[in-house]
Amino acid sequence: MTRDELIARTRQLIAEGERLDSDPSLGALQLWLQLSDDLLAAAWGSMDRYHLAWLMVGKPKGVVRGRPMTDEEEATYVREVATQKTAALRMSLEAVERQHMPFAGETGGRGSGETVPAVTRDHEKPPDRPTLPPDPTLADRLADARRRAETHRDHGERRAPRPERMER
């Protein structure tokens, strides 16, 4: 998939998410969720339960259990989920379009070897307030912080195998 295709498809899904918010339909939501899941998985890889829980996609505030939802409850549910997933799609669009992040499955366009305009990261910019005096100890403090961080590099490594059922 090219960058331009990903941007166009993401914009279409965002527009459909906004339409679902104004005209909720559970059937349309289910199809839209599948299409958006497929697109996001093709671009960024599949999401495990941790990522989905972090995004709070599909976790309505007032869960109805043991009975069918009323029309009003269904509409509220559709709006909540559509709003949450549309926000995730907007983050994806921001990453691809403005930040020019490479994505999985990229087959052409600006991310696959064409020259991309340089993106200035916030930490590379000069300070917004040029009146601040330079800090002569900053380089030494950064080097010290990096040395201390290096001693903790192995803290993120797994120490015991995880059960397969939790690997999703």
Secondary structure, DSSP 8 states (H G I E B T S, - for coil): -BHHHHHHHHHHHHHHHHHHHHS--HHHHHHHHHHHHHHHHHHH----HHHHHHHTTT--SS---SS---HHHHHHHHHHHHHHHHHHHHHHHIIIIIS----TT--BSGGGTS-------GGGS--S-TTS---TTHHHHHHHHHHHHHTTGGGGS--S---GGG--
